Amino acid sequence: MMVQPLFLAEIVDKMPTVPGTAIGSMNYVGLFVALSRVRWWLYLIPLPLIIWTNIGEWGQLQEPGFGREIISELGWDYVVGQFFWINAPYLLATGYVWRQRQMQIRRRRLSRGLCPDCSYDLKGHSSPEPVCPECGALLAQRNSIVESRAPAPPQTAPNDS
């Protein structure tokens, strides 16, 4: 069964463009990256929607009588571009959110007097070497990171008396 060219043109005109998908996906993921700054697990909310979008896009290409015609009309670069721009922003942002979460955990452990790697309590530790006795992590480098984020003491003006 051959599809009428006019009918195929109507279907192709209603398909989203690759730049439109990219912009929409980046805006959507950007919102949830911002929410992940409040609570990290809020970033997981769009995951079912992204999976559902992938299934929907693939389903459009599997419809009998339409899938091959859509691919022949728009080309494989369109299909690959759609799948790339649906998934790439979320995958890239996942790495960013994961790194931010790990840094937050390290800062919290250091501020509580714990080893940033193994959470060993270092409050009574008075060893001259800056090494965690439990896991062997270097603590001097980690402490300098936390100290560099601490506010500097206020500068006082010299007395002219």
DSSP file (Angstrom, degrees, kcal/mol; ACC not computed):
  #  RESIDUE AA STRUCTURE BP1 BP2  ACC     N-H-->O    O-->H-N    N-H-->O    O-->H-N    TCO  KAPPA ALPHA  PHI   PSI    X-CA   Y-CA   Z-CA
    1    1 A M              0   0    0      0, 0.0     2,-0.4     0, 0.0    64,-0.0   0.000 360.0 360.0 360.0 125.0    0.0    0.0    0.0
    2    2 A M        -     0   0    0      1,-0.0     2,-0.3     0, 0.0     0, 0.0  -0.771 360.0-129.0 -96.2 136.2    1.5    3.3   -1.1
    3    3 A V        -     0   0    0     -2,-0.4    62,-0.0    62,-0.1    63,-0.0  -0.625  28.3-108.8 -83.6 139.2    0.9    6.4    1.0
    4    4 A Q     >  -     0   0    0     -2,-0.3     4,-2.2     1,-0.1     5,-0.2  -0.461  21.5-132.0 -65.5 135.1   -0.4    9.5   -0.7
    5    5 A P  H  > S+     0   0    0      0, 0.0     4,-2.2     0, 0.0    -1,-0.1   0.849 106.2  54.3 -58.9 -35.0    2.3   12.2   -0.9
    6    6 A L  H  > S+     0   0    0      2,-0.2     4,-1.7     1,-0.2     5,-0.1   0.913 108.8  47.8 -65.7 -42.2   -0.1   14.9    0.3
    7    7 A F  H  > S+     0   0    0      1,-0.2     4,-1.7     2,-0.2    -1,-0.2   0.903 112.1  49.7 -65.1 -40.8   -1.0   12.8    3.4
    8    8 A L  H  X S+     0   0    0     -4,-2.2     4,-2.7     1,-0.2    -1,-0.2   0.879 106.7  56.0 -64.9 -38.3    2.7   12.2    4.1
    9    9 A A  H  X S+     0   0    0     -4,-2.2     4,-2.1     1,-0.2    -1,-0.2   0.872 106.0  51.3 -62.4 -36.5    3.4   15.9    3.7
   10   10 A E  H  X S+     0   0    0     -4,-1.7     4,-1.0     2,-0.2    -1,-0.2   0.897 111.5  47.0 -67.1 -39.3    0.8   16.6    6.4
   11   11 A I  H >X S+     0   0    0     -4,-1.7     3,-0.7     1,-0.2     4,-0.6   0.938 112.5  48.8 -66.1 -46.3    2.5   14.1    8.8
   12   12 A V  H >< S+     0   0    0     -4,-2.7     3,-1.0     1,-0.2    -2,-0.2   0.870 107.0  56.2 -63.7 -37.7    6.0   15.5    8.1
   13   13 A D  H 3< S+     0   0    0     -4,-2.1    -1,-0.2     1,-0.2    -2,-0.2   0.787 106.9  50.4 -64.9 -26.3    4.8   19.1    8.7
   14   14 A K  H << S+     0   0    0     -4,-1.0    -1,-0.2    -3,-0.7    -2,-0.2   0.536  86.6 103.5 -90.1  -6.8    3.6   18.1   12.1
   15   15 A M  S << S-     0   0    0     -3,-1.0     2,-0.0    -4,-0.6    -3,-0.0  -0.536  81.6-108.4 -73.6 140.3    6.8   16.4   13.2
   16   16 A P        -     0   0    0      0, 0.0     2,-0.1     0, 0.0    -1,-0.1  -0.361  32.4-115.5 -68.6 149.4    8.9   18.5   15.6
   17   17 A T     >  -     0   0    0      1,-0.1     4,-2.2    -3,-0.1     5,-0.2  -0.464  19.4-118.7 -80.7 157.9   12.1   20.0   14.2
   18   18 A V  H  > S+     0   0    0      2,-0.2     4,-2.5     1,-0.2     5,-0.2   0.928 114.9  48.1 -65.0 -46.0   15.5   19.0   15.6
   19   19 A P  H  > S+     0   0    0      0, 0.0     4,-2.7     0, 0.0     5,-0.2   0.893 111.2  52.4 -62.4 -35.7   16.3   22.5   16.9
   20   20 A G  H  > S+     0   0    0      1,-0.2     4,-2.3     2,-0.2    -2,-0.2   0.911 110.4  47.1 -64.1 -40.9   12.9   22.7   18.5
   21   21 A T  H  X S+     0   0    0     -4,-2.2     4,-2.6     2,-0.2     5,-0.2   0.904 112.3  50.8 -65.1 -41.1   13.5   19.5   20.3
   22   22 A A  H  X S+     0   0    0     -4,-2.5     4,-2.5     2,-0.2     5,-0.2   0.940 113.0  44.1 -62.9 -48.1   16.9   20.6   21.4
   23   23 A I  H  X S+     0   0    0     -4,-2.7     4,-2.3     1,-0.2     5,-0.2   0.923 115.6  47.9 -65.1 -44.3   15.7   23.9   22.8
   24   24 A G  H  X S+     0   0    0     -4,-2.3     4,-2.2    -5,-0.2    -1,-0.2   0.913 113.4  47.4 -62.6 -42.8   12.7   22.3   24.5
   25   25 A S  H  X S+     0   0    0     -4,-2.6     4,-2.6     2,-0.2     5,-0.2   0.902 112.4  49.0 -66.8 -41.8   14.8   19.5   26.0
   26   26 A M  H  X S+     0   0    0     -4,-2.5     4,-2.4    -5,-0.2    -2,-0.2   0.897 112.5  48.0 -67.0 -39.4   17.5   21.9   27.3
   27   27 A N  H  X S+     0   0    0     -4,-2.3     4,-1.7    -5,-0.2    -2,-0.2   0.922 113.0  48.5 -64.5 -42.7   14.9   24.3   28.9
   28   28 A Y  H  X S+     0   0    0     -4,-2.2     4,-1.3    -5,-0.2    -2,-0.2   0.927 114.7  43.8 -63.5 -47.0   13.1   21.4   30.5
   29   29 A V  H  X S+     0   0    0     -4,-2.6     4,-2.2     1,-0.2    -1,-0.2   0.870 108.5  59.4 -67.9 -36.8   16.3   19.8   31.9
   30   30 A G  H  X S+     0   0    0     -4,-2.4     4,-2.1     1,-0.2    -1,-0.2   0.880 102.5  53.7 -58.9 -38.5   17.6   23.3   33.0
   31   31 A L  H  X S+     0   0    0     -4,-1.7     4,-1.9     1,-0.2    -1,-0.2   0.919 111.0  44.8 -61.6 -43.9   14.5   23.7   35.2
   32   32 A F  H  X S+     0   0    0     -4,-1.3     4,-1.6     2,-0.2    -2,-0.2   0.784 108.4  56.2 -77.0 -25.7   15.1   20.4   37.0
   33   33 A V  H  X S+     0   0    0     -4,-2.2     4,-0.6     2,-0.2    -1,-0.2   0.909 108.8  49.1 -66.0 -40.9   18.9   21.1   37.4
   34   34 A A  H >< S+     0   0    0     -4,-2.1     3,-0.9     1,-0.2     4,-0.4   0.908 111.0  49.3 -63.3 -40.9   17.8   24.3   39.2
   35   35 A L  H >X S+     0   0    0     -4,-1.9     4,-1.9     1,-0.2     3,-1.4   0.819 100.5  65.2 -66.5 -29.7   15.4   22.3   41.3
   36   36 A S  H 3< S+     0   0    0     -4,-1.6    -1,-0.2     1,-0.3    -2,-0.2   0.714  88.9  67.5 -68.0 -17.8   18.2   19.8   42.1
   37   37 A R  T << S+     0   0    0     -3,-0.9    -1,-0.3    -4,-0.6    -2,-0.2   0.789 106.3  41.5 -68.9 -25.6   20.0   22.6   44.0
   38   38 A V  T <4 S-     0   0    0     -3,-1.4     2,-0.4    -4,-0.4    -2,-0.2   0.938 140.1  -2.1 -82.1 -56.5   17.1   22.5   46.5
   39   39 A R    ><  -     0   0    0     -4,-1.9     3,-1.6     1,-0.1    -1,-0.3  -0.984  65.6-143.6-138.5 124.7   16.8   18.7   46.7
   40   40 A W  G >  S+     0   0    0     -2,-0.4     3,-1.4     1,-0.3     4,-0.2   0.812  97.3  61.3 -61.5 -32.2   18.9   16.4   44.6
   41   41 A W  G >  S+     0   0    0      1,-0.3     3,-1.5     2,-0.2     4,-0.3   0.645  84.2  77.4 -74.6 -12.7   16.2   13.8   44.0
   42   42 A L  G X  S+     0   0    0     -3,-1.6     3,-1.1     1,-0.3    -1,-0.3   0.736  82.9  69.2 -64.7 -19.8   14.0   16.4   42.3
   43   43 A Y  G <  S+     0   0    0     -3,-1.4    -1,-0.3    -4,-0.3     4,-0.2   0.741  89.1  62.8 -68.4 -21.9   16.2   15.9   39.3
   44   44 A L  G X  S+     0   0    0     -3,-1.5     3,-1.2     1,-0.2    -1,-0.2   0.608  79.2  87.6 -79.5 -11.5   14.8   12.4   38.9
   45   45 A I  T <  S+     0   0    0     -3,-1.1     4,-0.5    -4,-0.3    -1,-0.2   0.892  86.1  48.4 -58.6 -44.7   11.2   13.7   38.2
   46   46 A P  T 3> S+     0   0    0      0, 0.0     4,-2.4     0, 0.0    -1,-0.3   0.605  86.1  92.1 -76.0  -5.9   11.6   14.1   34.4
   47   47 A L  H <> S+     0   0    0     -3,-1.2     4,-2.3     1,-0.2     5,-0.2   0.910  86.0  46.7 -56.7 -47.1   13.1   10.6   33.9
   48   48 A P  H  > S+     0   0    0      0, 0.0     4,-2.5     0, 0.0    -1,-0.2   0.887 112.3  52.1 -62.1 -35.0    9.8    8.8   33.2
   49   49 A L  H  > S+     0   0    0     -4,-0.5     4,-2.4     2,-0.2    -2,-0.2   0.894 109.3  48.9 -66.6 -39.2    8.8   11.6   30.8
   50   50 A I  H  X S+     0   0    0     -4,-2.4     4,-2.1     2,-0.2    -1,-0.2   0.907 112.2  48.4 -67.4 -40.5   12.0   11.3   28.9
   51   51 A I  H  X S+     0   0    0     -4,-2.3     4,-2.3    -5,-0.2    -2,-0.2   0.926 112.0  49.6 -62.8 -43.6   11.6    7.5   28.6
   52   52 A W  H  X S+     0   0    0     -4,-2.5     4,-2.4     1,-0.2    -2,-0.2   0.881 108.9  52.7 -63.6 -38.2    8.0    8.0   27.5
   53   53 A T  H  X S+     0   0    0     -4,-2.4     4,-2.7     2,-0.2    -1,-0.2   0.905 108.8  50.2 -64.0 -41.7    9.1   10.5   24.8
   54   54 A N  H  X S+     0   0    0     -4,-2.1     4,-2.5     2,-0.2     5,-0.2   0.919 111.1  48.4 -61.6 -43.5   11.7    8.0   23.5
   55   55 A I  H  X S+     0   0    0     -4,-2.3     4,-2.6     1,-0.2    -2,-0.2   0.908 112.5  49.4 -63.8 -40.9    9.0    5.3   23.3
   56   56 A G  H  X S+     0   0    0     -4,-2.4     4,-1.9     2,-0.2    -2,-0.2   0.914 111.2  48.2 -64.5 -43.8    6.7    7.8   21.5
   57   57 A E  H  X S+     0   0    0     -4,-2.7     4,-1.2     2,-0.2    -2,-0.2   0.925 114.6  45.9 -62.6 -43.8    9.3    8.8   19.0
   58   58 A W  H  X S+     0   0    0     -4,-2.5     4,-0.7     1,-0.2     3,-0.3   0.893 109.7  55.5 -66.6 -38.0   10.2    5.2   18.3
   59   59 A G  H >X S+     0   0    0     -4,-2.6     3,-0.7     1,-0.2     4,-0.5   0.861 102.0  56.8 -62.6 -35.7    6.5    4.3   18.0
   60   60 A Q  H >< S+     0   0    0     -4,-1.9     3,-0.6     1,-0.2    -1,-0.2   0.865 107.8  48.5 -62.4 -34.8    6.0    6.9   15.4
   61   61 A L  H 3< S+     0   0    0     -4,-1.2    -1,-0.2    -3,-0.3    -2,-0.2   0.614 108.7  54.5 -81.5 -11.0    8.7    5.3   13.2
   62   62 A Q  H << S+     0   0    0     -4,-0.7    -1,-0.2    -3,-0.7    -2,-0.2   0.442  74.4 121.6-101.5  -1.1    7.2    1.8   13.7
   63   63 A E  S XX S-     0   0    0     -3,-0.6     4,-2.3    -4,-0.5     3,-1.7  -0.425  73.3-109.2 -64.0 131.1    3.7    2.6   12.5
   64   64 A P  T 34 S+     0   0    0      0, 0.0    -1,-0.1     0, 0.0    -2,-0.1  -0.411 100.1   9.5 -64.0 129.4    2.9    0.3    9.6
   65   65 A G  T 34 S+     0   0    0     -2,-0.2   -62,-0.1     1,-0.1    -2,-0.1   0.252 129.5  54.9  89.6 -13.9    2.7    2.3    6.4
   66   66 A F  T <> S+     0   0    0     -3,-1.7     4,-2.8     3,-0.1     5,-0.2   0.720  86.9  69.5-118.3 -36.2    4.1    5.5    7.8
   67   67 A G  H  X S+     0   0    0     -4,-2.3     4,-2.3     1,-0.2     5,-0.2   0.908 104.1  41.5 -56.6 -50.6    7.5    4.8    9.5
   68   68 A R  H  > S+     0   0    0     -5,-0.3     4,-2.5     1,-0.2    -1,-0.2   0.868 115.2  51.4 -67.9 -35.4    9.5    4.0    6.4
   69   69 A E  H  > S+     0   0    0      2,-0.2     4,-2.2     1,-0.2    -2,-0.2   0.895 109.7  49.9 -68.6 -38.6    8.0    6.9    4.5
   70   70 A I  H  X S+     0   0    0     -4,-2.8     4,-3.0     2,-0.2     5,-0.4   0.934 112.9  46.8 -63.7 -44.6    8.7    9.3    7.3
   71   71 A I  H  X S+     0   0    0     -4,-2.3     4,-2.7    -5,-0.2    -2,-0.2   0.911 113.4  48.2 -64.3 -41.5   12.3    8.1    7.4
   72   72 A S  H  < S+     0   0    0     -4,-2.5    -1,-0.2     2,-0.2    -2,-0.2   0.847 116.5  44.3 -68.6 -31.5   12.7    8.3    3.6
   73   73 A E  H  < S+     0   0    0     -4,-2.2    -2,-0.2    -5,-0.2    -1,-0.2   0.926 128.4  25.0 -76.1 -45.9   11.2   11.9    3.6
   74   74 A L  H  < S-     0   0    0     -4,-3.0     4,-0.3    -5,-0.2    -3,-0.2   0.747 104.9-133.2 -94.1 -25.7   13.1   13.3    6.6
   75   75 A G    >X  -     0   0    0     -4,-2.7     4,-1.2    -5,-0.4     3,-0.5   0.013  26.8 -80.0  91.4 160.7   16.2   11.1    6.5
   76   76 A W  H 3> S+     0   0    0      1,-0.2     4,-3.0     2,-0.2     5,-0.3   0.781 123.2  67.4 -69.9 -26.6   18.1    9.2    9.2
   77   77 A D  H 3> S+     0   0    0      1,-0.2     4,-2.2     2,-0.2    -1,-0.2   0.868 100.8  50.2 -62.7 -33.3   19.8   12.4   10.3
   78   78 A Y  H <> S+     0   0    0     -3,-0.5     4,-2.5    -4,-0.3    -1,-0.2   0.935 111.9  46.8 -65.8 -46.0   16.5   13.7   11.5
   79   79 A V  H  X S+     0   0    0     -4,-1.2     4,-2.1     2,-0.2    -2,-0.2   0.938 115.6  44.3 -63.4 -48.0   15.8   10.4   13.4
   80   80 A V  H  X S+     0   0    0     -4,-3.0     4,-2.5     1,-0.2    -1,-0.2   0.900 113.1  52.7 -64.7 -40.3   19.2   10.3   15.1
   81   81 A G  H  X S+     0   0    0     -4,-2.2     4,-2.7    -5,-0.3    -2,-0.2   0.895 107.9  51.0 -62.2 -40.9   19.0   14.1   15.8
   82   82 A Q  H  X S+     0   0    0     -4,-2.5     4,-1.4     2,-0.2    -2,-0.2   0.947 113.5  43.4 -62.4 -48.5   15.6   13.7   17.6
   83   83 A F  H  X S+     0   0    0     -4,-2.1     4,-1.6     1,-0.2     5,-0.2   0.882 114.6  51.2 -66.1 -37.3   16.9   10.9   19.8
   84   84 A F  H  X S+     0   0    0     -4,-2.5     4,-3.4     1,-0.2    -2,-0.2   0.951 112.3  44.4 -63.8 -48.8   20.1   12.7   20.5
   85   85 A W  H  < S+     0   0    0     -4,-2.7    -1,-0.2     1,-0.2    -2,-0.2   0.659 110.9  54.4 -77.1 -14.5   18.5   15.9   21.5
   86   86 A I  H  < S+     0   0    0     -4,-1.4     4,-0.3    -5,-0.2    -1,-0.2   0.868 124.2  24.2 -76.4 -38.0   15.9   14.2   23.7
   87   87 A N  H  X S+     0   0    0     -4,-1.6     4,-2.3    -5,-0.2     5,-0.2   0.815 106.6  71.1 -99.9 -35.2   18.5   12.3   25.7
   88   88 A A  H  X S+     0   0    0     -4,-3.4     4,-2.8    -5,-0.2     5,-0.3   0.893  97.0  49.7 -59.2 -47.8   21.8   14.3   25.5
   89   89 A P  H  > S+     0   0    0      0, 0.0     4,-2.3     0, 0.0    -1,-0.2   0.908 113.6  47.3 -60.1 -38.3   20.8   17.3   27.7
   90   90 A Y  H  > S+     0   0    0     -4,-0.3     4,-1.6    -3,-0.2    -2,-0.2   0.912 113.3  47.5 -68.4 -40.8   19.5   15.0   30.4
   91   91 A L  H  X S+     0   0    0     -4,-2.3     4,-1.3     2,-0.2    -1,-0.2   0.907 113.9  47.0 -68.0 -40.8   22.6   12.7   30.4
   92   92 A L  H  X S+     0   0    0     -4,-2.8     4,-1.4     1,-0.2     3,-0.2   0.913 112.8  49.0 -65.7 -41.9   25.0   15.7   30.4
   93   93 A A  H  X S+     0   0    0     -4,-2.3     4,-2.8    -5,-0.3     5,-0.2   0.794 102.1  63.9 -68.8 -27.0   23.1   17.3   33.3
   94   94 A T  H  X S+     0   0    0     -4,-1.6     4,-2.5     1,-0.2    -1,-0.2   0.916 102.1  49.6 -62.4 -42.2   23.1   14.1   35.2
   95   95 A G  H  X S+     0   0    0     -4,-1.3     4,-2.2    -3,-0.2    -1,-0.2   0.906 111.8  48.8 -61.2 -41.9   26.9   14.2   35.4
   96   96 A Y  H  X S+     0   0    0     -4,-1.4     4,-2.4     2,-0.2    -2,-0.2   0.936 112.8  46.2 -63.8 -47.2   26.7   17.8   36.6
   97   97 A V  H  X S+     0   0    0     -4,-2.8     4,-2.3     1,-0.2    -2,-0.2   0.897 112.0  52.0 -64.2 -40.1   24.1   17.0   39.3
   98   98 A W  H  X S+     0   0    0     -4,-2.5     4,-2.3    -5,-0.2    -1,-0.2   0.928 110.8  47.3 -61.9 -45.5   26.1   13.9   40.4
   99   99 A R  H  X S+     0   0    0     -4,-2.2     4,-2.3     1,-0.2    -2,-0.2   0.914 111.5  50.4 -63.8 -43.3   29.3   16.0   40.8
  100  100 A Q  H  X S+     0   0    0     -4,-2.4     4,-2.1     1,-0.2    -1,-0.2   0.897 110.4  50.4 -61.6 -40.0   27.5   18.7   42.8
  101  101 A R  H  X S+     0   0    0     -4,-2.3     4,-2.2     2,-0.2    -2,-0.2   0.911 109.9  49.6 -64.7 -43.0   26.0   16.1   45.1
  102  102 A Q  H  X S+     0   0    0     -4,-2.3     4,-2.2     1,-0.2    -2,-0.2   0.899 111.4  48.9 -64.2 -40.0   29.4   14.5   45.7
  103  103 A M  H  X S+     0   0    0     -4,-2.3     4,-2.5     2,-0.2    -1,-0.2   0.880 109.7  52.6 -66.4 -37.2   30.9   17.9   46.5
  104  104 A Q  H  X S+     0   0    0     -4,-2.1     4,-2.2     2,-0.2    -2,-0.2   0.911 109.3  49.0 -64.1 -42.4   28.1   18.7   48.9
  105  105 A I  H  X S+     0   0    0     -4,-2.2     4,-2.3     2,-0.2    -2,-0.2   0.915 111.8  49.4 -63.6 -43.4   28.6   15.4   50.7
  106  106 A R  H  X S+     0   0    0     -4,-2.2     4,-2.6     2,-0.2     5,-0.2   0.927 111.2  48.6 -62.0 -45.9   32.3   16.0   51.1
  107  107 A R  H  X S+     0   0    0     -4,-2.5     4,-2.4     1,-0.2    -1,-0.2   0.907 111.8  49.9 -61.9 -40.8   31.8   19.6   52.4
  108  108 A R  H  X S+     0   0    0     -4,-2.2     4,-1.2     2,-0.2    -1,-0.2   0.917 111.2  48.5 -64.6 -43.2   29.3   18.4   54.9
  109  109 A R  H  <>S+     0   0    0     -4,-2.3     5,-3.0     1,-0.2     3,-0.3   0.919 112.5  48.4 -63.4 -43.5   31.6   15.6   56.2
  110  110 A L  H ><5S+     0   0    0     -4,-2.6     3,-1.4     1,-0.2    -1,-0.2   0.901 108.4  53.4 -64.4 -40.0   34.5   18.0   56.5
  111  111 A S  H 3<5S+     0   0    0     -4,-2.4    -1,-0.2     1,-0.3    -2,-0.2   0.775 109.4  50.0 -67.4 -23.3   32.5   20.6   58.4
  112  112 A R  T 3<5S-     0   0    0     -4,-1.2    -1,-0.3    -3,-0.3    -2,-0.2   0.393 122.0-105.3 -92.8   2.2   31.4   17.8   60.9
  113  113 A G  T < 5S+     0   0    0     -3,-1.4     9,-2.6     1,-0.3    10,-0.3   0.790  77.4 131.9  80.7  28.5   35.0   16.7   61.4
  114  114 A L  B   < -A  121   0A   0     -5,-3.0    -1,-0.3     7,-0.2     7,-0.2  -0.757  67.6 -96.2-110.4 157.8   34.7   13.5   59.4
  115  115 A C     >  -     0   0    0      5,-2.1     4,-1.7    -2,-0.3    24,-0.0  -0.557  31.0-138.1 -67.0 132.9   36.9   12.1   56.7
  116  116 A P  T  4 S+     0   0    0      0, 0.0    -1,-0.1     0, 0.0    -7,-0.1   0.715  97.8  42.4 -69.6 -18.4   35.5   13.1   53.3
  117  117 A D  T  4 S+     0   0    0      3,-0.1    -2,-0.0    -8,-0.1   -11,-0.0   0.884 132.7  11.5 -93.3 -44.5   36.1    9.7   51.8
  118  118 A C  T  4 S-     0   0    0      2,-0.1    -1,-0.0    19,-0.0    -3,-0.0   0.442  90.8-121.1-119.3  -0.9   35.1    7.1   54.5
  119  119 A S     <  +     0   0    0     -4,-1.7     2,-0.2     1,-0.2     3,-0.0   0.711  50.8 164.5  66.9  23.2   33.2    9.3   57.1
  120  120 A Y        -     0   0    0      1,-0.1    -5,-2.1    -6,-0.1     2,-0.5  -0.531  45.8-110.2 -70.8 136.8   35.7    8.2   59.9
  121  121 A D  B     +A  114   0A   0     -2,-0.2    -7,-0.2    -7,-0.2     3,-0.2  -0.577  38.8 176.2 -73.6 117.1   35.4   10.6   62.9
  122  122 A L    >   +     0   0    0     -9,-2.6     3,-1.1    -2,-0.5    -8,-0.1   0.196  45.1 109.7-105.5  13.5   38.6   12.7   63.1
  123  123 A K  T 3  S+     0   0    0    -10,-0.3    -1,-0.2     1,-0.3    -9,-0.1   0.862  88.0  33.5 -63.6 -37.6   37.6   14.9   66.0
  124  124 A G  T 3  S+     0   0    0     -3,-0.2     2,-0.5     2,-0.0    -1,-0.3   0.317  89.8 120.5 -98.4   8.4   40.1   13.3   68.5
  125  125 A H    <   +     0   0    0     -3,-1.1    -3,-0.1     1,-0.1     7,-0.0  -0.620  27.2 165.6 -79.7 117.6   42.8   12.6   65.8
  126  126 A S        +     0   0    0     -2,-0.5    -1,-0.1     0, 0.0    -3,-0.0  -0.033  20.8 142.3-122.8  31.4   46.0   14.4   66.7
  127  127 A S        -     0   0    0      1,-0.1     4,-0.0     2,-0.1    -2,-0.0  -0.466  53.3-132.5 -71.7 143.1   48.4   12.7   64.3
  128  128 A P  S    S+     0   0    0      0, 0.0    -1,-0.1     0, 0.0     0, 0.0   0.813  88.1  75.5 -68.7 -28.7   51.1   15.0   62.8
  129  129 A E  S    S-     0   0    0      1,-0.1     2,-2.1     2,-0.1    -2,-0.1  -0.685  86.0-128.2 -87.8 138.8   50.5   13.6   59.3
  130  130 A P        +     0   0    0      0, 0.0     9,-3.7     0, 0.0    10,-0.8  -0.360  68.1 119.5 -81.9  61.7   47.3   14.8   57.5
  131  131 A V  B     -B  138   0B   0     -2,-2.1     7,-0.2     7,-0.3    -4,-0.1  -0.978  69.1-115.6-128.5 137.9   46.1   11.2   56.7
  132  132 A C     >  -     0   0    0      5,-2.3     4,-1.6    -2,-0.4   -10,-0.0  -0.565  19.7-145.9 -68.5 128.0   42.9    9.5   57.7
  133  133 A P  T  4 S+     0   0    0      0, 0.0    -1,-0.1     0, 0.0   -11,-0.0   0.708  94.3  50.0 -70.4 -17.1   43.9    6.5   59.9
  134  134 A E  T  4 S+     0   0    0      3,-0.1    -2,-0.0     1,-0.0    -3,-0.0   0.931 131.4   5.6 -85.9 -50.6   40.9    4.5   58.5
  135  135 A C  T  4 S-     0   0    0      2,-0.1    -1,-0.0   -15,-0.0    -4,-0.0   0.568  91.5-118.8-115.4 -11.9   41.3    4.8   54.7
  136  136 A G     <  +     0   0    0     -4,-1.6     2,-0.1     1,-0.2     3,-0.0   0.605  54.0 158.7  84.6  12.1   44.5    6.7   54.2
  137  137 A A        -     0   0    0      1,-0.1    -5,-2.3    -6,-0.1     2,-0.4  -0.445  47.9-111.7 -69.9 141.1   43.0    9.7   52.4
  138  138 A L  B     -B  131   0B   0     -7,-0.2     4,-0.5     1,-0.2    -7,-0.3  -0.602  32.3-175.1 -73.0 127.1   45.0   12.9   52.4
  139  139 A L     >  +     0   0    0     -9,-3.7     4,-2.7    -2,-0.4     5,-0.2   0.699  69.2  71.3 -98.7 -21.9   43.3   15.4   54.6
  140  140 A A  H  > S+     0   0    0    -10,-0.8     4,-1.8     1,-0.2     5,-0.1   0.907 100.7  46.7 -64.7 -41.3   45.5   18.5   54.1
  141  141 A Q  H  > S+     0   0    0    -11,-0.2     4,-1.2     1,-0.2    -1,-0.2   0.910 114.2  47.7 -67.0 -40.7   44.3   19.1   50.6
  142  142 A R  H  > S+     0   0    0     -4,-0.5     4,-1.7     1,-0.2     3,-0.2   0.900 110.8  51.1 -67.0 -41.2   40.7   18.6   51.5
  143  143 A N  H  X S+     0   0    0     -4,-2.7     4,-2.9     1,-0.2    -1,-0.2   0.858 105.0  56.6 -66.6 -34.1   40.9   21.0   54.5
  144  144 A S  H  X S+     0   0    0     -4,-1.8     4,-2.0    -5,-0.2    -1,-0.2   0.847 104.2  54.0 -66.5 -31.3   42.5   23.7   52.4
  145  145 A I  H  X S+     0   0    0     -4,-1.2     4,-0.8    -3,-0.2    -1,-0.2   0.935 112.3  42.8 -65.6 -45.2   39.5   23.6   50.1
  146  146 A V  H >X S+     0   0    0     -4,-1.7     3,-0.7     1,-0.2     4,-0.7   0.912 114.0  51.1 -67.5 -41.7   37.1   24.1   53.0
  147  147 A E  H >< S+     0   0    0     -4,-2.9     3,-0.7     1,-0.2    -1,-0.2   0.852 104.4  57.9 -65.4 -33.0   39.3   26.8   54.6
  148  148 A S  H 3< S+     0   0    0     -4,-2.0    -1,-0.2     1,-0.2    -2,-0.2   0.756 106.0  50.3 -69.1 -21.5   39.5   28.7   51.2
  149  149 A R  H << S+     0   0    0     -4,-0.8    -1,-0.2    -3,-0.7    -2,-0.2   0.590  88.6 102.0 -89.1 -11.9   35.7   28.9   51.3
  150  150 A A  S << S-     0   0    0     -3,-0.7     2,-0.1    -4,-0.7    -3,-0.0  -0.448  86.6 -99.1 -71.0 145.3   35.6   30.3   54.8
  151  151 A P        -     0   0    0      0, 0.0    -1,-0.1     0, 0.0    -2,-0.1  -0.375  39.2-113.0 -66.5 142.8   35.0   34.0   55.0
  152  152 A A        -     0   0    0      1,-0.1     3,-0.1    -4,-0.1    -4,-0.0  -0.428  36.1 -99.5 -72.6 148.1   38.1   36.1   55.5
  153  153 A P        -     0   0    0      0, 0.0    -1,-0.1     0, 0.0     2,-0.0  -0.389  49.4 -93.7 -66.4 147.7   38.5   37.9   58.9
  154  154 A P        -     0   0    0      0, 0.0     2,-0.4     0, 0.0     0, 0.0  -0.337  38.2-120.8 -65.6 142.1   37.5   41.6   58.7
  155  155 A Q        -     0   0    0     -3,-0.1     2,-0.4    -2,-0.0    -3,-0.0  -0.652  24.1-148.8 -82.4 134.5   40.4   44.0   58.0
  156  156 A T        -     0   0    0     -2,-0.4     3,-0.0     3,-0.0    -1,-0.0  -0.836  17.1-116.7-105.3 144.5   40.9   46.6   60.7
  157  157 A A        -     0   0    0     -2,-0.4     2,-0.1     1,-0.1    -1,-0.0  -0.540  35.9-105.6 -76.7 141.9   42.3   50.1   59.9
  158  158 A P        -     0   0    0      0, 0.0     2,-0.3     0, 0.0    -1,-0.1  -0.392  34.9-114.5 -67.7 144.8   45.7   50.9   61.5
  159  159 A N        -     0   0    0      1,-0.1    -3,-0.0    -2,-0.1     0, 0.0  -0.633  17.6-160.0 -81.0 135.6   45.5   53.4   64.5
  160  160 A D              0   0    0     -2,-0.3    -1,-0.1     1,-0.2     0, 0.0   0.105 360.0 360.0 -99.5  20.5   47.2   56.7   63.9
  161  161 A S              0   0    0      0, 0.0    -1,-0.2     0, 0.0    -2,-0.0   0.485 360.0 360.0 -81.1 360.0   47.6   57.6   67.6
